[in-house]
Amino acid sequence: MSKSSEPGVGFEFPSYPVSWLKRDVLLFANSIGCTADELHFLYELHPSFQPFPTYPIILPFKHTSLDVIDFYERSASSAASIPGVPKLDTRRVVDGERKIEFVKRLPVTSEEGGKKFEVKSRVLGVYDKGKPGTVVETVQELVDERGEVYARMVGSAFYVGQGGWGGPKGPKTVNFPPPEGKKPDAVVEHQTTPTSAHLYRLNGDYNPLHATPEPGQKMGFGGAIMHGLYSWNVACHELLRTLGGSDPENIREFQARFASPVKPGDKLVIEMWQTGEEKGSGFEEVRFVVKVNGQKVCLSNGRAVMKCVGKKETKTSSKL
């Protein structure tokens, strides 16, 4: 069976408008740990003020909402039926893997220059993993009214316990392990707090799984867990701050796989390796791993394409 004939492949979800204000990008930068020496992310009057580059990853959750929304209702209403795939329960879904390509610099507000933005999405594959669940892999593009792409995001959603419907198992995963036998070029610690998820969710991802214990207890997590994309965004920020001089022009791609949950109050330890593998124009491939309290891996397969302009061996940041 060819890839194009597999269930759901190529299916296009209805596109939807998205919008953001300066206040939104300020909140995002603060919630993922941007520091006082990065005012170009934290102060709207800074001459180089701009959104942190991964901000587009939150827009499929936010849409155009200015206020809190019912996460379950939004998920159910926007969940189109994928041809050849059973209806999946959006109340039992977690992130599998995320990648973003930074195509064009994002304006500080979606209204800058009178532009209109929307997110277009299509299915890359739907994979039946048996009893553990089903994986839906999609690509999303943030585009303006002329169709110009600003960010391209590939992600996989894991629908817990919803497999066994006879679908394809999916391709073998591509791994990006750290260089064998090499110590990290930099190690950074990021301390979360019991309310880190409550701040991050104000960006637009109001999944109750990250705010109250009951959903996590039902899913076997023992209580509330951090947004996977919180750790993912924190890791990108720490890589850019540590190796890229906090300059968004020094990162072109970023990706990681969600390996295990993070609890509010955990300490994230990000280990980074420069590979020296040239990607053109001074960019190279960087590998990274994120561990909870320096032990269990929570983000694996970490990979970024960066221009490395600085290296600091160890530092600590926190959100209090």
PASEBA-1860 file (N, C-alpha, C; in nm, 3 decimals):
! residues 320
1> MSKSSEPG> 0.086/-0.120/0.000/0.000/0.000/0.000/0.089/0.124/0.000 ~ 0.065/0.215/-0.094/0.145/0.338/-0.098/0.103/0.430/0.014 ~ 0.195/0.521/0.049/0.169/0.617/0.156/0.042/0.696/0.130 ~ 0.022/0.739/0.003/-0.093/0.824/-0.029/-0.225/0.751/-0.016 ~ -0.223/0.616/-0.018/-0.348/0.541/-0.008/-0.378/0.495/0.134 ~ -0.290/0.528/0.228/-0.313/0.493/0.367/-0.421/0.583/0.426 ~ -0.491/0.536/0.532/-0.602/0.613/0.590/-0.563/0.755/0.628 ~ -0.639/0.850/0.577/-0.624/0.989/0.618/-0.515/1.069/0.552
9> VGFEFPSY> -0.420/1.005/0.485/-0.305/1.077/0.430/-0.349/1.182/0.328 ~ -0.306/1.305/0.349/-0.341/1.415/0.259/-0.470/1.486/0.296 ~ -0.543/1.431/0.392/-0.669/1.496/0.432/-0.641/1.635/0.487 ~ -0.715/1.735/0.438/-0.697/1.872/0.482/-0.807/1.913/0.580 ~ -0.765/1.958/0.696/-0.860/2.010/0.794/-0.906/2.150/0.750 ~ -1.023/2.191/0.792/-1.064/2.329/0.760/-0.964/2.429/0.820 ~ -0.923/2.527/0.740/-0.832/2.629/0.791/-0.908/2.721/0.886 ~ -0.836/2.794/0.969/-0.901/2.884/1.064/-0.813/3.006/1.087
17> PVSWLKRD> -0.876/3.121/1.115/-0.798/3.243/1.138/-0.731/3.240/1.275 ~ -0.617/3.306/1.285/-0.547/3.322/1.412/-0.505/3.467/1.426 ~ -0.488/3.511/1.548/-0.446/3.649/1.572/-0.373/3.658/1.704 ~ -0.292/3.762/1.718/-0.219/3.784/1.843/-0.188/3.932/1.857 ~ -0.170/3.974/1.982/-0.136/4.112/2.015/0.003/4.115/2.078 ~ 0.058/4.233/2.094/0.187/4.246/2.162/0.180/4.185/2.302 ~ 0.068/4.206/2.369/0.051/4.151/2.504/0.066/3.999/2.503 ~ 0.018/3.934/2.397/0.025/3.789/2.388/0.169/3.741/2.377
25> VLLFANSI> 0.250/3.807/2.295/0.387/3.762/2.278/0.472/3.796/2.402 ~ 0.436/3.902/2.472/0.503/3.934/2.599/0.475/3.826/2.703 ~ 0.349/3.785/2.712/0.311/3.679/2.806/0.383/3.549/2.773 ~ 0.387/3.515/2.645/0.451/3.391/2.603/0.598/3.391/2.643 ~ 0.669/3.499/2.614/0.811/3.507/2.646/0.834/3.494/2.796 ~ 0.751/3.559/2.875/0.765/3.551/3.020/0.736/3.411/3.071 ~ 0.636/3.345/3.013/0.595/3.214/3.063/0.694/3.103/3.034 ~ 0.783/3.122/2.934/0.880/3.017/2.901/1.019/3.048/2.955
33> GCTADELH> 1.032/3.157/3.033/1.156/3.180/3.104/1.251/3.282/3.046 ~ 1.205/3.365/2.952/1.294/3.470/2.902/1.337/3.560/3.018 ~ 1.461/3.605/3.013/1.522/3.673/3.127/1.538/3.823/3.104 ~ 1.575/3.893/3.210/1.582/4.040/3.205/1.686/4.091/3.106 ~ 1.782/4.005/3.067/1.879/4.049/2.967/1.832/4.019/2.825 ~ 1.705/3.983/2.811/1.644/3.957/2.680/1.522/4.046/2.661 ~ 1.541/4.175/2.679/1.429/4.268/2.672/1.367/4.275/2.533 ~ 1.438/4.230/2.431/1.379/4.230/2.296/1.264/4.131/2.286
41> FLYELHPS> 1.250/4.042/2.387/1.134/3.953/2.394/1.034/3.999/2.500 ~ 1.079/4.084/2.595/1.000/4.114/2.714/0.953/4.259/2.725 ~ 0.997/4.346/2.635/0.962/4.488/2.647/0.923/4.543/2.511 ~ 0.798/4.584/2.501/0.740/4.622/2.371/0.803/4.747/2.309 ~ 0.874/4.830/2.389/0.936/4.950/2.336/1.085/4.930/2.303 ~ 1.134/4.809/2.323/1.272/4.781/2.287/1.287/4.795/2.135 ~ 1.395/4.855/2.087/1.409/4.877/1.942/1.411/4.749/1.860 ~ 1.443/4.635/1.922/1.444/4.508/1.849/1.333/4.414/1.897
49> FQPFPTYP> 1.228/4.470/1.957/1.119/4.388/2.010/1.062/4.295/1.903 ~ 1.045/4.168/1.940/0.991/4.068/1.849/0.939/3.948/1.927 ~ 0.849/3.871/1.868/0.802/3.750/1.936/0.914/3.647/1.947 ~ 0.913/3.569/2.055/1.005/3.456/2.060/0.969/3.365/1.943 ~ 1.068/3.310/1.871/1.040/3.243/1.743/0.943/3.125/1.748 ~ 0.932/3.055/1.862/0.839/2.941/1.866/0.695/2.983/1.894 ~ 0.668/3.113/1.904/0.531/3.156/1.937/0.424/3.093/1.847 ~ 0.447/3.073/1.717/0.341/3.014/1.633/0.289/2.880/1.682
57> IILPFKHT> 0.366/2.808/1.764/0.323/2.675/1.809/0.200/2.683/1.897 ~ 0.174/2.800/1.956/0.058/2.814/2.045/-0.069/2.854/1.969 ~ -0.055/2.905/1.847/-0.170/2.960/1.776/-0.277/2.856/1.741 ~ -0.243/2.730/1.713/-0.350/2.631/1.691/-0.435/2.606/1.815 ~ -0.388/2.647/1.932/-0.469/2.640/2.053/-0.546/2.770/2.074 ~ -0.480/2.882/2.049/-0.539/3.013/2.077/-0.645/3.055/1.975 ~ -0.621/3.028/1.847/-0.705/3.079/1.738/-0.709/3.232/1.746 ~ -0.829/3.291/1.763/-0.839/3.436/1.775/-0.891/3.477/1.913
65> SLDVIDFY> -0.897/3.383/2.006/-0.959/3.408/2.136/-0.883/3.511/2.216 ~ -0.957/3.599/2.280/-0.900/3.698/2.370/-0.922/3.659/2.515 ~ -1.006/3.558/2.537/-1.040/3.517/2.673/-1.021/3.366/2.686 ~ -1.039/3.315/2.805/-1.032/3.172/2.832/-1.142/3.101/2.752 ~ -1.107/2.982/2.700/-1.207/2.904/2.627/-1.220/2.765/2.691 ~ -1.328/2.697/2.658/-1.349/2.559/2.704/-1.266/2.469/2.613 ~ -1.157/2.415/2.665/-1.064/2.338/2.584/-1.131/2.216/2.522 ~ -1.208/2.142/2.600/-1.271/2.021/2.549/-1.374/2.053/2.440
73> ERSASSAA> -1.451/2.159/2.462/-1.551/2.198/2.362/-1.484/2.242/2.232 ~ -1.379/2.322/2.243/-1.306/2.367/2.124/-1.247/2.247/2.050 ~ -1.186/2.154/2.123/-1.124/2.037/2.061/-1.227/1.951/1.989 ~ -1.342/1.931/2.054/-1.446/1.847/1.995/-1.506/1.913/1.871 ~ -1.528/2.044/1.878/-1.592/2.114/1.766/-1.501/2.127/1.645 ~ -1.369/2.129/1.669/-1.275/2.147/1.558/-1.216/2.015/1.510 ~ -1.256/1.904/1.573/-1.202/1.773/1.537/-1.279/1.715/1.418 ~ -1.228/1.738/1.299/-1.292/1.683/1.180/-1.267/1.534/1.171
81> SIPGVPKL> -1.363/1.460/1.117/-1.348/1.316/1.101/-1.249/1.289/0.988 ~ -1.148/1.209/1.017/-1.046/1.174/0.919/-1.092/1.050/0.844 ~ -1.101/1.056/0.712/-1.149/0.941/0.635/-1.070/0.814/0.664 ~ -1.143/0.705/0.691/-1.080/0.575/0.713/-1.026/0.555/0.853 ~ -1.052/0.653/0.943/-1.000/0.646/1.079/-1.117/0.657/1.177 ~ -1.122/0.572/1.281/-1.231/0.583/1.380/-1.229/0.719/1.448 ~ -1.343/0.762/1.499/-1.349/0.889/1.571/-1.266/0.876/1.698 ~ -1.180/0.973/1.722/-1.087/0.969/1.834/-1.131/1.066/1.944
89> DTRRVVDG> -1.112/1.025/2.068/-1.153/1.103/2.184/-1.047/1.208/2.215 ~ -1.080/1.334/2.195/-0.985/1.443/2.215/-0.961/1.473/2.363 ~ -1.032/1.406/2.452/-1.009/1.424/2.595/-0.891/1.339/2.643 ~ -0.848/1.245/2.559/-0.740/1.154/2.599/-0.630/1.158/2.492 ~ -0.567/1.273/2.483/-0.461/1.290/2.383/-0.344/1.366/2.445 ~ -0.222/1.324/2.410/-0.101/1.393/2.454/-0.010/1.413/2.333 ~ 0.084/1.505/2.346/0.179/1.531/2.238/0.276/1.414/2.222 ~ 0.311/1.383/2.097/0.410/1.280/2.071/0.544/1.339/2.033
97> ERKIEFVK> 0.545/1.426/1.932/0.668/1.488/1.884/0.631/1.618/1.813 ~ 0.720/1.716/1.820/0.694/1.844/1.754/0.821/1.896/1.686 ~ 0.801/1.952/1.567/0.909/2.017/1.494/0.856/2.147/1.437 ~ 0.940/2.251/1.439/0.903/2.377/1.377/1.017/2.427/1.290 ~ 0.982/2.480/1.175/1.078/2.545/1.085/1.041/2.693/1.081 ~ 1.139/2.777/1.108/1.116/2.921/1.109/1.142/2.975/0.969 ~ 1.035/3.007/0.899/1.044/3.045/0.758/1.058/3.196/0.742 ~ 0.980/3.271/0.816/0.978/3.418/0.801/0.952/3.480/0.937
105> RLPVTSEE> 1.020/3.591/0.966/1.005/3.656/1.096/0.860/3.699/1.120 ~ 0.811/3.668/1.238/0.673/3.698/1.274/0.658/3.844/1.316 ~ 0.555/3.914/1.270/0.533/4.051/1.318/0.493/4.050/1.465 ~ 0.510/4.163/1.533/0.483/4.169/1.677/0.334/4.160/1.707 ~ 0.251/4.187/1.609/0.108/4.168/1.622/0.054/4.124/1.486 ~ -0.049/4.042/1.488/-0.104/3.994/1.361/-0.168/4.106/1.280 ~ -0.194/4.219/1.344/-0.257/4.331/1.275/-0.156/4.425/1.210 ~ -0.027/4.398/1.233/0.077/4.484/1.175/0.070/4.480/1.023
113> GGKKFEVK> 0.059/4.596/0.962/0.053/4.603/0.817/-0.082/4.560/0.761 ~ -0.182/4.546/0.847/-0.315/4.510/0.801/-0.328/4.367/0.750 ~ -0.236/4.281/0.789/-0.239/4.143/0.740/-0.339/4.058/0.818 ~ -0.381/3.951/0.754/-0.466/3.851/0.816/-0.392/3.718/0.810 ~ -0.400/3.641/0.918/-0.329/3.514/0.925/-0.425/3.398/0.948 ~ -0.385/3.281/0.900/-0.461/3.160/0.927/-0.366/3.041/0.935 ~ -0.418/2.932/0.993/-0.341/2.808/1.001/-0.406/2.706/0.909 ~ -0.324/2.648/0.822/-0.369/2.542/0.732/-0.305/2.411/0.778
121> SRVLGVYD> -0.384/2.305/0.782/-0.335/2.177/0.834/-0.374/2.063/0.742 ~ -0.286/1.963/0.733/-0.320/1.841/0.661/-0.255/1.721/0.730 ~ -0.311/1.604/0.707/-0.264/1.482/0.770/-0.147/1.423/0.691 ~ -0.041/1.389/0.763/0.073/1.320/0.702/0.062/1.169/0.719 ~ -0.005/1.127/0.827/-0.021/0.983/0.850/-0.099/0.957/0.977 ~ -0.167/0.844/0.982/-0.238/0.798/1.102/-0.192/0.656/1.129 ~ -0.138/0.633/1.249/-0.072/0.506/1.278/-0.136/0.436/1.398 ~ -0.169/0.311/1.378/-0.233/0.229/1.481/-0.124/0.158/1.561
129> KGKPGTVV> -0.108/0.196/1.687/-0.005/0.137/1.772/-0.061/0.029/1.864 ~ -0.180/-0.023/1.827/-0.240/-0.128/1.908/-0.300/-0.074/2.036 ~ -0.293/-0.153/2.143/-0.354/-0.116/2.270/-0.308/0.019/2.324 ~ -0.179/0.056/2.311/-0.135/0.186/2.365/-0.209/0.306/2.306 ~ -0.242/0.302/2.174/-0.314/0.416/2.118/-0.290/0.437/1.970 ~ -0.334/0.553/1.922/-0.321/0.591/1.782/-0.244/0.721/1.770 ~ -0.156/0.728/1.671/-0.077/0.849/1.645/-0.131/0.917/1.519 ~ -0.159/1.046/1.528/-0.199/1.126/1.412/-0.089/1.229/1.387
137> ETVQELVD> -0.025/1.220/1.272/0.082/1.313/1.237/0.030/1.415/1.137 ~ 0.052/1.541/1.166/0.001/1.649/1.081/0.109/1.752/1.054 ~ 0.088/1.831/0.948/0.171/1.948/0.924/0.079/2.069/0.924 ~ 0.122/2.174/0.995/0.046/2.298/1.004/0.134/2.411/0.953 ~ 0.074/2.499/0.876/0.147/2.615/0.826/0.075/2.743/0.866 ~ 0.151/2.836/0.923/0.099/2.969/0.952/0.123/3.055/0.829 ~ 0.015/3.102/0.768/0.026/3.176/0.642/-0.052/3.307/0.652 ~ -0.012/3.405/0.570/-0.089/3.528/0.561/-0.189/3.517/0.446
145> ERGEVYAR> -0.261/3.626/0.419/-0.369/3.620/0.320/-0.317/3.597/0.178 ~ -0.190/3.619/0.157/-0.131/3.592/0.026/-0.076/3.451/0.015 ~ -0.088/3.375/0.123/-0.038/3.238/0.123/0.109/3.228/0.158 ~ 0.171/3.339/0.200/0.312/3.336/0.236/0.329/3.265/0.371 ~ 0.418/3.168/0.376/0.438/3.086/0.496/0.535/3.154/0.592 ~ 0.496/3.161/0.720/0.581/3.218/0.824/0.644/3.109/0.911 ~ 0.570/3.002/0.935/0.622/2.890/1.014/0.558/2.762/0.966 ~ 0.637/2.656/0.968/0.586/2.523/0.931/0.606/2.430/1.050
153> MVGSAFYV> 0.498/2.369/1.096/0.502/2.288/1.218/0.453/2.147/1.191 ~ 0.535/2.050/1.222/0.498/1.909/1.208/0.484/1.851/1.347 ~ 0.372/1.786/1.371/0.349/1.731/1.505/0.277/1.599/1.500 ~ 0.296/1.521/1.606/0.222/1.397/1.620/0.146/1.399/1.752 ~ 0.019/1.365/1.745/-0.065/1.357/1.864/-0.090/1.211/1.896 ~ -0.075/1.174/2.022/-0.093/1.036/2.065/-0.225/1.024/2.141 ~ -0.319/0.949/2.083/-0.451/0.930/2.143/-0.445/0.806/2.231 ~ -0.438/0.829/2.362/-0.410/0.723/2.459/-0.518/0.616/2.461
161> GQGGWGGP> -0.477/0.490/2.446/-0.568/0.376/2.455/-0.669/0.366/2.344 ~ -0.641/0.427/2.228/-0.740/0.430/2.120/-0.686/0.366/1.992 ~ -0.612/0.256/2.008/-0.560/0.184/1.894/-0.635/0.054/1.870 ~ -0.577/-0.032/1.786/-0.637/-0.162/1.760/-0.749/-0.162/1.658 ~ -0.749/-0.064/1.565/-0.856/-0.056/1.466/-0.810/-0.106/1.329 ~ -0.689/-0.161/1.323/-0.644/-0.223/1.199/-0.571/-0.131/1.105 ~ -0.529/-0.015/1.152/-0.457/0.079/1.067/-0.310/0.044/1.054 ~ -0.237/0.115/0.968/-0.094/0.089/0.950/-0.016/0.121/1.077
169> KGPKTVNF> 0.093/0.048/1.096/0.175/0.069/1.217/0.259/0.195/1.207 ~ 0.286/0.240/1.086/0.366/0.361/1.066/0.511/0.331/1.039 ~ 0.583/0.429/0.987/0.724/0.409/0.953/0.812/0.402/1.076 ~ 0.930/0.350/1.058/1.028/0.346/1.167/1.071/0.489/1.198 ~ 1.076/0.521/1.326/1.109/0.657/1.365/1.256/0.687/1.340 ~ 1.283/0.813/1.305/1.421/0.860/1.287/1.467/0.919/1.420 ~ 1.583/0.874/1.467/1.634/0.919/1.596/1.752/1.014/1.580 ~ 1.763/1.106/1.675/1.873/1.202/1.678/1.938/1.199/1.816
177> PPPEGKKP> 2.013/1.093/1.846/2.075/1.082/1.979/2.192/1.177/1.994 ~ 2.233/1.203/2.119/2.353/1.285/2.141/2.476/1.217/2.082 ~ 2.578/1.294/2.047/2.701/1.233/1.997/2.758/1.134/2.098 ~ 2.789/1.015/2.054/2.834/0.909/2.144/2.971/0.942/2.206 ~ 2.977/0.926/2.338/3.103/0.945/2.408/3.147/1.088/2.428 ~ 3.062/1.185/2.395/3.099/1.326/2.409/3.020/1.391/2.522 ~ 3.089/1.463/2.610/3.020/1.534/2.716/2.943/1.653/2.657 ~ 2.834/1.693/2.722/2.758/1.808/2.671/2.846/1.933/2.663
185> DAVVEHQT> 2.822/2.014/2.561/2.892/2.141/2.549/2.836/2.244/2.646 ~ 2.712/2.224/2.687/2.650/2.315/2.785/2.539/2.240/2.857 ~ 2.519/2.276/2.983/2.411/2.219/3.065/2.339/2.335/3.133 ~ 2.207/2.338/3.120/2.128/2.447/3.178/2.017/2.387/3.263 ~ 1.990/2.448/3.376/1.881/2.405/3.463/1.769/2.508/3.461 ~ 1.647/2.457/3.460/1.529/2.544/3.462/1.432/2.490/3.568 ~ 1.409/2.568/3.671/1.323/2.525/3.781/1.178/2.566/3.756 ~ 1.088/2.468/3.750/0.946/2.501/3.741/0.890/2.520/3.881
193> TPTSAHLY> 0.770/2.571/3.890/0.702/2.590/4.018/0.564/2.525/4.011 ~ 0.494/2.513/4.124/0.360/2.455/4.123/0.261/2.530/4.035 ~ 0.293/2.656/4.000/0.200/2.734/3.919/0.255/2.766/3.780 ~ 0.366/2.706/3.740/0.421/2.733/3.606/0.321/2.701/3.496 ~ 0.249/2.590/3.510/0.152/2.552/3.407/0.034/2.647/3.404 ~ -0.002/2.703/3.521/-0.115/2.795/3.525/-0.081/2.926/3.453 ~ 0.046/2.965/3.456/0.087/3.082/3.380/0.094/3.049/3.232 ~ 0.158/2.937/3.197/0.174/2.902/3.056/0.040/2.883/2.986
201> RLNGDYNP> -0.060/2.829/3.054/-0.188/2.801/2.989/-0.258/2.929/2.943 ~ -0.222/3.043/3.000/-0.283/3.170/2.959/-0.245/3.210/2.817 ~ -0.147/3.140/2.758/-0.115/3.163/2.617/-0.224/3.112/2.524 ~ -0.312/3.025/2.576/-0.422/2.975/2.493/-0.445/2.826/2.500 ~ -0.356/2.752/2.567/-0.373/2.607/2.580/-0.435/2.577/2.716 ~ -0.569/2.574/2.719/-0.641/2.563/2.845/-0.681/2.419/2.881 ~ -0.603/2.322/2.836/-0.631/2.183/2.867/-0.634/2.163/3.019 ~ -0.747/2.114/3.075/-0.756/2.094/3.220/-0.652/1.997/3.275
209> LHATPEPG> -0.593/1.914/3.188/-0.489/1.820/3.229/-0.374/1.891/3.300 ~ -0.355/2.019/3.270/-0.242/2.093/3.324/-0.281/2.190/3.435 ~ -0.408/2.184/3.477/-0.454/2.282/3.575/-0.515/2.220/3.701 ~ -0.565/2.098/3.689/-0.636/2.035/3.799/-0.606/1.885/3.798 ~ -0.607/1.816/3.912/-0.558/1.678/3.917/-0.643/1.574/3.847 ~ -0.774/1.594/3.838/-0.864/1.486/3.797/-0.834/1.426/3.659 ~ -0.815/1.505/3.552/-0.787/1.445/3.421/-0.661/1.359/3.421 ~ -0.556/1.407/3.487/-0.431/1.332/3.492/-0.444/1.204/3.571
217> QKMGFGGA> -0.529/1.205/3.672/-0.553/1.083/3.750/-0.622/0.978/3.663 ~ -0.718/1.021/3.582/-0.790/0.928/3.494/-0.700/0.871/3.385 ~ -0.600/0.949/3.343/-0.510/0.906/3.236/-0.387/0.833/3.287 ~ -0.379/0.815/3.420/-0.269/0.740/3.477/-0.145/0.821/3.510 ~ -0.156/0.953/3.512/-0.041/1.038/3.542/-0.031/1.073/3.691 ~ -0.134/1.039/3.766/-0.133/1.064/3.909/-0.172/1.205/3.948 ~ -0.206/1.289/3.852/-0.244/1.427/3.881/-0.208/1.517/3.766 ~ -0.209/1.646/3.792/-0.178/1.743/3.687/-0.033/1.729/3.641
225> IMHGLYSW> -0.010/1.751/3.513/0.125/1.750/3.457/0.148/1.880/3.380 ~ 0.274/1.910/3.356/0.308/2.028/3.277/0.271/2.007/3.131 ~ 0.240/2.113/3.060/0.224/2.104/2.916/0.353/2.050/2.856 ~ 0.341/1.953/2.766/0.460/1.908/2.697/0.527/2.022/2.622 ~ 0.445/2.110/2.565/0.500/2.223/2.490/0.562/2.329/2.580 ~ 0.531/2.326/2.708/0.602/2.415/2.801/0.750/2.374/2.803 ~ 0.776/2.246/2.829/0.914/2.198/2.835/0.983/2.216/2.700 ~ 0.909/2.192/2.593/0.961/2.205/2.457/1.003/2.350/2.429
233> NVACHELL> 0.918/2.445/2.464/0.949/2.586/2.443/1.062/2.634/2.534 ~ 1.061/2.586/2.658/1.170/2.621/2.751/1.303/2.573/2.694 ~ 1.305/2.451/2.641/1.429/2.397/2.584/1.478/2.482/2.468 ~ 1.386/2.524/2.381/1.426/2.608/2.268/1.482/2.741/2.318 ~ 1.416/2.798/2.418/1.466/2.924/2.472/1.606/2.907/2.529 ~ 1.629/2.800/2.606/1.759/2.781/2.668/1.868/2.755/2.564 ~ 1.835/2.683/2.456/1.933/2.663/2.349/1.968/2.795/2.283 ~ 1.865/2.874/2.253/1.889/3.001/2.184/1.966/3.097/2.273
241> RTLGGSDP> 1.933/3.099/2.402/2.001/3.189/2.496/2.146/3.147/2.518 ~ 2.168/3.016/2.528/2.301/2.965/2.563/2.396/2.960/2.444 ~ 2.345/2.912/2.330/2.432/2.891/2.214/2.412/2.993/2.103 ~ 2.293/3.054/2.100/2.261/3.143/1.988/2.256/3.290/2.019 ~ 2.304/3.330/2.137/2.308/3.472/2.171/2.171/3.537/2.180 ~ 2.067/3.455/2.205/1.928/3.505/2.216/1.880/3.576/2.089 ~ 1.942/3.546/1.977/1.906/3.608/1.850/1.827/3.509/1.765 ~ 1.698/3.537/1.738/1.617/3.445/1.658/1.673/3.415/1.519
249> ENIREFQA> 1.757/3.506/1.468/1.817/3.481/1.337/1.915/3.363/1.340 ~ 1.950/3.318/1.462/2.049/3.211/1.476/1.986/3.073/1.494 ~ 1.857/3.059/1.466/1.794/2.928/1.472/1.698/2.913/1.354 ~ 1.706/2.798/1.286/1.622/2.774/1.168/1.522/2.662/1.189 ~ 1.558/2.562/1.270/1.470/2.448/1.297/1.485/2.405/1.442 ~ 1.378/2.347/1.496/1.382/2.297/1.633/1.282/2.184/1.645 ~ 1.322/2.075/1.713/1.230/1.963/1.729/1.269/1.878/1.849 ~ 1.170/1.804/1.903/1.195/1.712/2.012/1.077/1.617/2.026
257> RFASPVKP> 1.103/1.502/2.088/1.000/1.401/2.114/0.966/1.402/2.262 ~ 0.838/1.388/2.293/0.793/1.390/2.432/0.804/1.248/2.488 ~ 0.895/1.230/2.584/0.929/1.096/2.633/0.860/1.059/2.763 ~ 0.838/1.154/2.851/0.773/1.126/2.979/0.720/1.257/3.037 ~ 0.620/1.249/3.126/0.559/1.372/3.179/0.648/1.444/3.279 ~ 0.622/1.572/3.289/0.688/1.659/3.387/0.582/1.706/3.485 ~ 0.612/1.704/3.613/0.518/1.750/3.715/0.550/1.894/3.754 ~ 0.450/1.973/3.788/0.476/2.108/3.837/0.571/2.104/3.957
265> GDKLVIEM> 0.673/2.187/3.954/0.773/2.188/4.060/0.900/2.113/4.026 ~ 0.898/2.033/3.918/1.018/1.961/3.875/1.123/2.058/3.822 ~ 1.247/2.015/3.828/1.357/2.090/3.767/1.392/2.026/3.633 ~ 1.398/2.106/3.528/1.438/2.058/3.397/1.588/2.082/3.379 ~ 1.658/1.980/3.332/1.801/1.992/3.304/1.821/1.968/3.155 ~ 1.869/2.070/3.084/1.886/2.063/2.939/2.033/2.046/2.907 ~ 2.066/1.934/2.842/2.203/1.905/2.800/2.214/1.928/2.650 ~ 2.318/2.001/2.607/2.331/2.042/2.467/2.465/1.998/2.408
273> WQTGEEKG> 2.461/1.953/2.285/2.581/1.913/2.214/2.588/1.983/2.077 ~ 2.698/2.048/2.049/2.724/2.097/1.914/2.787/1.982/1.835 ~ 2.731/1.949/1.721/2.781/1.836/1.644/2.887/1.876/1.542 ~ 2.888/2.005/1.506/2.980/2.049/1.403/2.935/2.011/1.263 ~ 2.818/1.947/1.254/2.765/1.907/1.123/2.710/2.030/1.051 ~ 2.779/2.073/0.947/2.745/2.197/0.878/2.612/2.187/0.804 ~ 2.532/2.293/0.816/2.405/2.302/0.746/2.399/2.424/0.655 ~ 2.516/2.483/0.630/2.524/2.597/0.539/2.512/2.730/0.608
281> SGFEEVRF> 2.581/2.831/0.557/2.576/2.969/0.606/2.612/2.983/0.753 ~ 2.700/2.894/0.801/2.744/2.902/0.940/2.655/2.831/1.039 ~ 2.549/2.767/0.990/2.459/2.692/1.078/2.510/2.549/1.094 ~ 2.480/2.491/1.210/2.517/2.353/1.236/2.404/2.282/1.311 ~ 2.413/2.150/1.315/2.313/2.073/1.388/2.352/2.064/1.535 ~ 2.257/2.091/1.622/2.274/2.080/1.766/2.181/1.971/1.816 ~ 2.229/1.885/1.903/2.146/1.782/1.966/2.125/1.820/2.112 ~ 2.013/1.779/2.170/1.988/1.808/2.310/1.897/1.704/2.372
289> VVKVNGQK> 1.905/1.692/2.504/1.819/1.604/2.583/1.773/1.684/2.703 ~ 1.645/1.667/2.741/1.593/1.733/2.861/1.555/1.624/2.962 ~ 1.605/1.639/3.085/1.579/1.540/3.189/1.510/1.607/3.308 ~ 1.426/1.530/3.375/1.360/1.578/3.497/1.454/1.555/3.614 ~ 1.491/1.665/3.681/1.584/1.658/3.793/1.715/1.590/3.755 ~ 1.752/1.600/3.627/1.877/1.543/3.581/1.876/1.391/3.569 ~ 1.758/1.328/3.575/1.750/1.183/3.574/1.666/1.131/3.456 ~ 1.536/1.121/3.474/1.451/1.064/3.371/1.435/1.160/3.253
297> VCLSNGRA> 1.451/1.109/3.130/1.439/1.191/3.011/1.293/1.226/2.986 ~ 1.264/1.355/2.967/1.127/1.397/2.933/1.118/1.445/2.788 ~ 1.228/1.494/2.732/1.234/1.530/2.590/1.355/1.459/2.529 ~ 1.328/1.373/2.432/1.435/1.304/2.361/1.435/1.349/2.215 ~ 1.528/1.292/2.138/1.534/1.325/1.996/1.546/1.476/1.971 ~ 1.608/1.544/2.065/1.622/1.689/2.052/1.720/1.727/1.944 ~ 1.676/1.813/1.854/1.760/1.855/1.741/1.724/1.998/1.704 ~ 1.827/2.078/1.677/1.806/2.214/1.629/1.911/2.245/1.524
305> VMKCVGKK> 1.876/2.332/1.432/1.973/2.383/1.334/2.000/2.527/1.373 ~ 2.125/2.554/1.417/2.157/2.682/1.478/2.291/2.736/1.429 ~ 2.305/2.867/1.444/2.435/2.932/1.431/2.482/2.957/1.573 ~ 2.583/2.884/1.616/2.629/2.890/1.755/2.731/3.002/1.772 ~ 2.696/3.099/1.853/2.781/3.217/1.870/2.833/3.230/2.012 ~ 2.790/3.143/2.101/2.834/3.152/2.239/2.812/3.020/2.309 ~ 2.887/2.996/2.414/2.874/2.872/2.490/2.905/2.899/2.636 ~ 2.810/2.865/2.722/2.829/2.880/2.866/2.804/2.742/2.927
313> ETKTSSKL> 2.898/2.694/3.006/2.894/2.554/3.048/2.772/2.519/3.132 ~ 2.742/2.597/3.234/2.629/2.565/3.321/2.565/2.693/3.370 ~ 2.432/2.697/3.369/2.363/2.810/3.429/2.225/2.765/3.472 ~ 2.162/2.844/3.556/2.032/2.807/3.612/1.934/2.920/3.589 ~ 1.813/2.884/3.550/1.706/2.984/3.541/1.584/2.928/3.611 ~ 1.490/3.012/3.644/1.370/2.965/3.711/1.255/3.058/3.684 ~ 1.134/3.006/3.703/1.013/3.088/3.695/0.948/3.084/3.832 ~ 0.950/3.195/3.900/0.896/3.201/4.035/0.765/3.275/4.037
END
